[in-house]
Amino acid sequence: TGNPKGVIISERAAVDFTEWGAEAFQIDDSWAFGNQTPFYFSMSVFDIYQTLRNGATMYIIPHTAFSFPVVLMKYLFEHKINAIFWVPSALSMISALGALNCPHLPELRNVLFGGEVMPMKQLNKWIAEYPNVRYVNMYGPTEVTDTCTAYVVNRSFEDTEHLPMGLPCRNMDVFLLDEQNALVTDQSIGEVFVRGTGLAYGYYHDPQKTAESFVQNPLNQMYPEVIYRTGDLAQRNAFGELVFVSRKDFQIKHMGHRIELGEIEAAISAVDGIDSNACLYDAKRQKIVAFYTGSVEERELLQALKGLLPEYMLPNKRVHLEKMPINLNGKVDRQKLKETLA
């Protein structure tokens, strides 16, 4: 997706993350993982080490299966896979194309997801088809050994709502700071910072980038304490839970307003007929561009968004795609979409 960066993870961090996961989800040798993420992608760490630690089974699903939802579902059925930890784009492809019961998966027990925002409308389709499955929203970048918080879905959510990020993993702490490095305790938006055992040592052969992202905790003036600046924005909901809002570099200034593109994407996801979407800002033309797939007409989409967003947040341009570009990690390929703006 850009210039590759090496993230140096300690053995201690990997072991602690693995021990936490095994205890938090009661993983044992009855688990059969269906691996979606490539081994160069940090999400695969969970599948690999939980399998090794607990004597579980892991099936490396052929990459081509993720282009054909029925083929993918048949693979899960035939191998009696009962646990998956996938990016939301992979899960959404199955639900959006109506393949959740092609065939039905009686063995499925655990659906974990992370790496990008899970559209609530698509997750609700999974829950309707598999109500007895445990669904877990995992949040965290590679720099904190992939995951620093987890939320087990324990209540109903409307299609327009956001899933919480959940509670910190063992030996980890997550908090918000504002632009003045003050702790955010109300429902204001702040940047997500992480501290604890899971922090990486830094970036391989890149001291400048390491110094920019791994910084001294401004709340602690007593002794050196490194924390990680994620570049993610979040806020607390009415329950006091942290909720991901957007990437900091997805925050734009448009028509005199500060806008999080993630908020627009969440609204588009809730519209009937939308399968997937991504928003970019065309700075050259000063326009918000929404790319989307699905059966909804452009005029219908705009009309629906007028009831969900203020006028200044409405996409100035709406581009219907036959298929959303996906990168090698299985996420929406925003770089490829950005190239179309040139």
C-alpha positions as CSV (number, residue, x, y, z in Angstrom):
1,T,0.0,0.0,0.0
2,G,3.0,2.3,0.1
3,N,6.6,2.2,1.3
4,P,7.1,-1.0,3.3
5,K,8.2,-0.6,6.9
6,G,9.7,-3.2,9.2
7,V,8.2,-3.2,12.7
8,I,10.3,-4.8,15.4
9,I,8.2,-6.9,17.8
10,S,9.7,-8.5,20.8
11,E,9.3,-12.2,21.8
12,R,7.8,-11.0,25.1
13,A,5.1,-9.0,23.2
14,A,4.2,-11.9,21.0
15,V,4.0,-14.3,24.0
16,D,1.9,-11.9,26.0
17,F,-0.5,-11.3,23.2
18,T,-0.8,-15.1,22.6
19,E,-1.4,-15.9,26.3
20,W,-4.0,-13.1,26.5
21,G,-5.9,-14.4,23.4
22,A,-5.9,-18.0,24.6
23,E,-7.3,-17.0,28.0
24,A,-9.8,-14.4,26.8
25,F,-11.5,-16.7,24.3
26,Q,-10.9,-20.1,25.9
27,I,-9.0,-21.4,22.9
28,D,-8.2,-25.1,23.0
29,D,-7.4,-28.0,20.6
30,S,-11.0,-28.0,19.4
31,W,-10.6,-24.8,17.5
32,A,-10.2,-25.0,13.7
33,F,-9.0,-21.7,12.2
34,G,-9.7,-20.6,8.7
35,N,-6.7,-18.4,7.9
36,Q,-7.4,-15.4,5.5
37,T,-4.6,-13.0,6.2
38,P,-1.2,-13.5,4.5
39,F,1.7,-14.3,6.8
40,Y,3.4,-11.0,6.1
41,F,0.3,-9.2,7.5
42,S,0.3,-8.9,11.3
43,M,-3.2,-10.3,11.8
44,S,-1.9,-13.7,10.9
45,V,0.1,-13.7,14.2
46,F,-3.1,-14.6,16.1
47,D,-4.0,-17.6,13.9
48,I,-0.4,-18.9,13.8
49,Y,0.5,-18.7,17.5
50,Q,-3.0,-19.7,18.9
51,T,-2.8,-22.8,16.8
52,L,0.7,-23.6,18.0
53,R,0.0,-22.8,21.7
54,N,-3.2,-24.7,22.0
55,G,-2.8,-27.6,19.6
56,A,-5.5,-26.2,17.4
57,T,-5.9,-26.7,13.7
58,M,-5.3,-24.0,11.0
59,Y,-6.4,-24.2,7.4
60,I,-4.7,-21.8,5.0
61,I,-7.5,-20.9,2.7
62,P,-6.5,-20.5,-0.9
63,H,-6.4,-16.8,-1.8
64,T,-8.5,-17.4,-4.9
65,A,-11.4,-18.6,-2.8
66,F,-12.0,-15.0,-1.6
67,S,-13.0,-14.0,-5.1
68,F,-15.9,-16.5,-5.1
69,P,-18.0,-16.4,-1.9
70,V,-19.8,-19.7,-2.6
71,V,-16.5,-21.5,-3.1
72,L,-15.2,-19.9,0.1
73,M,-18.3,-21.0,2.1
74,K,-18.0,-24.5,0.8
75,Y,-14.4,-24.6,1.9
76,L,-15.3,-23.6,5.4
77,F,-18.1,-26.1,5.5
78,E,-16.0,-29.0,4.1
79,H,-13.2,-28.4,6.6
80,K,-15.5,-27.8,9.5
81,I,-13.9,-24.5,10.3
82,N,-15.3,-23.0,13.5
83,A,-13.1,-19.9,14.0
84,I,-12.1,-17.1,11.7
85,F,-10.2,-13.8,12.2
86,W,-10.6,-11.9,9.0
87,V,-10.6,-8.3,7.7
88,P,-14.1,-6.9,7.4
89,S,-13.9,-6.6,3.6
90,A,-13.8,-10.4,3.4
91,L,-16.8,-10.9,5.7
92,S,-18.7,-8.1,4.0
93,M,-18.2,-9.7,0.6
94,I,-20.0,-12.8,1.7
95,S,-22.9,-11.0,3.4
96,A,-23.3,-8.4,0.7
97,L,-23.6,-11.0,-2.1
98,G,-26.1,-13.1,-0.1
99,A,-23.9,-16.2,0.3
100,L,-24.1,-16.6,4.1
101,N,-26.0,-19.9,3.8
102,C,-24.3,-21.2,0.7
103,P,-24.0,-23.5,2.5
104,H,-24.9,-22.8,6.2
105,L,-22.0,-23.4,8.5
106,P,-23.2,-25.4,11.5
107,E,-19.7,-25.7,13.0
108,L,-19.0,-21.9,13.1
109,R,-18.5,-20.6,16.7
110,N,-16.2,-17.6,16.6
111,V,-16.0,-14.7,14.1
112,L,-13.2,-12.2,14.9
113,F,-12.4,-9.3,12.7
114,G,-10.0,-6.3,12.6
115,G,-7.7,-4.2,10.4
116,E,-10.5,-1.9,9.2
117,V,-14.0,-0.8,10.2
118,M,-16.7,-3.5,10.1
119,P,-19.9,-2.1,8.5
120,M,-22.7,-2.7,11.1
121,K,-25.2,-3.4,8.3
122,Q,-23.1,-6.3,7.1
123,L,-22.3,-7.6,10.6
124,N,-26.1,-7.6,11.4
125,K,-26.6,-9.9,8.4
126,W,-24.0,-12.3,9.9
127,I,-25.7,-12.1,13.3
128,A,-29.1,-12.8,11.8
129,E,-27.8,-16.0,10.0
130,Y,-25.5,-17.1,12.9
131,P,-27.0,-15.8,16.1
132,N,-25.2,-18.2,18.4
133,V,-21.7,-17.2,17.2
134,R,-19.3,-15.1,19.3
135,Y,-18.4,-11.9,17.3
136,V,-15.4,-9.9,18.4
137,N,-14.1,-6.6,17.1
138,M,-10.3,-6.5,17.4
139,Y,-8.5,-3.2,17.2
140,G,-4.8,-2.4,17.0
141,P,-2.1,-1.6,14.5
142,T,1.0,-3.8,13.8
143,E,3.1,-1.5,16.1
144,V,1.2,-2.9,19.2
145,T,1.5,-6.6,18.2
146,D,-1.6,-6.3,16.1
147,T,-4.3,-6.0,18.8
148,C,-4.6,-3.8,21.9
149,T,-8.4,-3.8,22.5
150,A,-11.2,-6.3,21.9
151,Y,-15.0,-6.0,22.0
152,V,-17.2,-9.0,22.3
153,V,-20.5,-8.0,20.7
154,N,-23.0,-8.3,23.6
155,R,-25.9,-6.1,22.5
156,S,-27.9,-5.2,19.4
157,F,-26.7,-2.3,17.2
158,E,-28.5,-0.4,14.5
159,D,-27.1,-0.3,11.0
160,T,-26.0,3.3,11.5
161,E,-24.2,2.7,14.8
162,H,-20.5,2.1,15.4
163,L,-19.0,-0.9,17.2
164,P,-17.0,-0.1,20.3
165,M,-13.2,-0.8,20.3
166,G,-13.6,-2.7,23.5
167,L,-11.4,-3.3,26.5
168,P,-7.6,-3.2,26.5
169,C,-5.8,-6.5,26.3
170,R,-3.8,-7.7,29.3
171,N,-0.8,-5.5,30.2
172,M,-2.0,-2.8,27.7
173,D,-3.6,0.6,28.1
174,V,-5.4,2.7,25.6
175,F,-6.4,6.4,26.0
176,L,-7.2,9.6,24.0
177,L,-5.2,12.8,23.9
178,D,-6.3,16.1,22.3
179,E,-4.1,18.3,20.2
180,Q,-2.6,19.9,23.3
181,N,-1.6,16.5,24.7
182,A,-4.3,16.7,27.4
183,L,-6.3,13.6,28.4
184,V,-9.7,13.4,26.8
185,T,-12.3,12.3,29.3
186,D,-15.6,13.5,27.7
187,Q,-17.1,12.6,24.4
188,S,-14.7,14.8,22.4
189,I,-12.7,13.2,19.6
190,G,-9.1,12.5,20.4
191,E,-6.1,10.6,19.1
192,V,-5.6,7.0,20.3
193,F,-2.4,6.3,22.2
194,V,-1.3,3.0,23.5
195,R,1.2,1.8,26.1
196,G,2.1,-1.5,27.6
197,T,3.8,-4.8,26.9
198,G,2.7,-5.1,23.3
199,L,4.5,-2.0,22.0
200,A,7.1,-2.6,19.3
201,Y,10.7,-1.5,19.7
202,G,10.3,0.8,16.7
203,Y,10.8,0.7,12.9
204,Y,13.7,-1.3,11.4
205,H,16.4,1.1,10.2
206,D,14.2,4.1,10.5
207,P,15.0,6.1,13.7
208,Q,13.2,9.2,12.4
209,K,9.9,7.5,11.9
210,T,10.4,5.7,15.3
211,A,10.9,9.0,17.0
212,E,7.7,10.4,15.4
213,S,5.4,7.5,16.5
214,F,7.0,6.2,19.7
215,V,7.0,9.2,22.0
216,Q,7.3,10.1,25.6
217,N,4.0,10.0,27.5
218,P,3.1,13.7,28.0
219,L,1.0,12.7,31.0
220,N,4.0,11.3,32.8
221,Q,6.7,13.8,33.8
222,M,8.3,11.5,36.4
223,Y,10.3,9.0,34.3
224,P,10.8,7.9,30.7
225,E,7.7,6.1,29.4
226,V,7.3,5.3,25.7
227,I,3.7,5.3,24.2
228,Y,2.6,4.7,20.6
229,R,0.8,7.4,18.6
230,T,-1.6,5.4,16.4
231,G,-2.8,8.2,14.1
232,D,-6.4,7.0,14.8
233,L,-9.2,9.2,16.1
234,A,-11.8,7.9,18.5
235,Q,-14.4,9.2,21.0
236,R,-16.5,7.8,23.8
237,N,-20.1,6.8,23.2
238,A,-23.0,7.1,25.7
239,F,-21.8,4.0,27.4
240,G,-18.3,5.4,28.0
241,E,-16.9,3.0,25.5
242,L,-14.2,4.0,23.0
243,V,-15.4,4.1,19.4
244,F,-13.1,4.4,16.3
245,V,-14.0,7.5,14.3
246,S,-11.4,7.7,11.5
247,R,-7.8,7.8,10.6
248,K,-6.2,11.2,11.5
249,D,-5.0,11.5,7.9
250,F,-8.6,10.9,6.8
251,Q,-9.6,14.1,8.7
252,I,-10.1,17.0,6.2
253,K,-11.1,20.6,6.2
254,H,-13.9,21.2,3.8
255,M,-16.2,24.3,3.5
256,G,-14.9,25.6,6.8
257,H,-15.7,22.4,8.7
258,R,-13.4,19.7,10.1
259,I,-14.7,16.4,8.8
260,E,-13.8,12.8,9.4
261,L,-14.2,10.8,6.2
262,G,-14.9,7.7,8.3
263,E,-18.1,9.2,9.5
264,I,-19.3,9.6,5.9
265,E,-18.3,6.0,5.1
266,A,-20.3,4.8,8.1
267,A,-23.4,6.7,6.9
268,I,-23.0,5.3,3.4
269,S,-22.6,1.7,4.7
270,A,-26.0,2.0,6.4
271,V,-27.9,2.8,3.2
272,D,-30.0,0.0,1.7
273,G,-28.4,-1.4,-1.4
274,I,-24.8,-0.5,-0.5
275,D,-22.4,-3.4,-0.4
276,S,-19.1,-1.5,0.2
277,N,-17.7,2.0,0.0
278,A,-14.7,4.2,0.6
279,C,-14.4,8.0,0.7
280,L,-11.4,10.1,-0.4
281,Y,-10.8,13.9,-0.5
282,D,-9.8,15.4,-3.8
283,A,-7.7,18.3,-2.4
284,K,-7.0,19.6,-5.9
285,R,-10.7,20.1,-6.7
286,Q,-11.8,20.4,-3.1
287,K,-14.4,17.6,-3.4
288,I,-15.4,14.7,-1.2
289,V,-15.5,11.6,-3.5
290,A,-17.5,8.5,-2.5
291,F,-16.7,5.2,-4.2
292,Y,-19.3,2.5,-3.7
293,T,-20.6,-0.9,-4.9
294,G,-24.2,-2.1,-4.7
295,S,-27.5,-1.8,-6.4
296,V,-28.5,1.6,-5.2
297,E,-28.9,4.4,-7.7
298,E,-26.7,7.5,-7.3
299,R,-29.7,9.8,-6.9
300,E,-31.2,7.4,-4.2
301,L,-27.9,7.3,-2.4
302,L,-27.7,11.1,-2.2
303,Q,-31.3,11.3,-1.0
304,A,-30.7,8.8,1.7
305,L,-27.5,10.5,2.9
306,K,-29.4,13.8,3.2
307,G,-31.2,12.2,6.1
308,L,-28.0,10.9,7.7
309,L,-25.5,13.7,7.3
310,P,-25.3,17.5,7.4
311,E,-25.1,19.2,4.0
312,Y,-21.4,20.0,4.3
313,M,-20.6,16.4,4.7
314,L,-22.4,15.1,1.6
315,P,-20.1,13.7,-1.0
316,N,-19.7,16.1,-3.9
317,K,-19.0,13.2,-6.3
318,R,-20.4,9.7,-6.1
319,V,-18.7,6.9,-8.2
320,H,-20.3,3.6,-8.7
321,L,-17.9,0.7,-9.1
322,E,-18.7,-2.8,-10.3
323,K,-16.1,-4.1,-7.8
324,M,-14.2,-2.4,-5.0
325,P,-10.4,-2.8,-5.4
326,I,-8.9,-4.9,-2.6
327,N,-5.2,-5.0,-1.7
328,L,-3.1,-8.1,-0.9
329,N,-4.1,-7.9,2.8
330,G,-7.8,-8.1,1.9
331,K,-8.5,-4.5,2.8
332,V,-10.0,-1.8,0.5
333,D,-7.2,-0.6,-1.8
334,R,-7.4,3.2,-1.1
335,Q,-4.2,3.8,-3.0
336,K,-5.7,2.5,-6.2
337,L,-8.8,4.6,-5.7
338,K,-6.6,7.6,-5.1
339,E,-4.9,7.1,-8.4
340,T,-8.3,7.6,-10.2
341,L,-8.5,11.2,-8.8
342,A,-5.4,12.4,-10.7
